[in-house]
Amino acid sequence: MKVTVQFNIRMTFAFIGLEVLTYPIHPIHPHDLTPSHVKTWFPESVVLQDVIGLTSAVLGIVASMYIVRALWNRLFPSLCQWNEITLAESYAVSLLAAMLIY
């Protein structure tokens, strides 16, 4: 499979969707120790904060797995002659990236 302009556009929208899915758990000010958006939306309901936060995190992880796999399988086999990866391997790559970033 080749990387095309249409593929890049779809991946851009997929990344925007990922950001929307994980928006509730993003901090309001990333460089401060401010609470996440969901905590300000529902300050009185810890249960609702936890349910929305957990749902957002799980959906974000699943979406990132598909995005990483799609990008890897389109880009690296043609550039580097590397093998395609599975969803489990894309999850591992996502974990590695998260550990290196945070």
N, C-alpha and C positions, 0 to 999 in steps of 0.2 A: 504494500500500500504506500502511496506517495502522500507527502504533505502538500496540500493544495490551499489556495486562498480560502475556499469554502470551509475546509477543515479548520483553518486558523480562526475564521469567523465563528464557527461553532464552538471551538475551544474557548474563545474570548467570552462568549455568552455563557458557557458552562462555568467559567471562573467567576463571572459576575453572579451567577446563580449560587455558586458555592459561598460567596461573600454574603449574599442575602440569607442563605440558610444559617450561617454561623453568626449573623449580626447580633442576635440576642445575647450571645456570650462574649462578644467583644467588649473590652473596657471602653468607657466613654472617652477617656483621654489616654491613649496607649502608653504615653511616657510617664503617667502618674499612677498612683495606686488607687484609682477611682473604681467604683463598682461597675459591673457590666450593665448593659442596657436593660436586661430583664429585671435586675434588682431595682432599677428606678421605675420600671413600668408597674410592678406589683410589690411595693415596699412592705405591705402588710401580710403577704401570703408567701411564706417560705416554701410551702409545698408546690405552689404554682410556679415559683421561680425554679425550683429543682426539676419539675416535670418539663418545663419549656427549655431549660438549659440542657438537660440530658437529651431531649429529643433533638435539639439543635446540634449538639455534639455528635450524636450517632448519625444523623443525616449528613452532616458535614464530613464525617469520616468515610461514609459509604460513597458520597459524591466524589471526594478526593481520590478514592481508590480507582473509580472509573476514569477520572480525568488523567491521573498519572499513567494508568495502563494505556489509554488511548494515545497520549503523547509519546510514551516510550515506544509502543509498538509501531507507531508511524515514523518516528524520527530515528531512533538508534539502530534498528536493523539495516536501514539503507545507508546510514552514515558510517557506522563502525563495524558492521557485520555482526552485531550482537544478536542474541536470540530474543524473541518476543517473550513477554512476561505474563503471568497469570494475575488474577485479582489478589491472591494471597501475597504474591511477590510485590505487587504494587502497594499493598498495605505496608509491607516491610520497608519499601522505599520511602513512603510517606512518613513512617515513624523515624527513619534515619534522618530525613530532611528536618522534621520537627525537632529532633534532638540537637541537630547542628545549628538550627536557627535560635532556639530558646536556650 
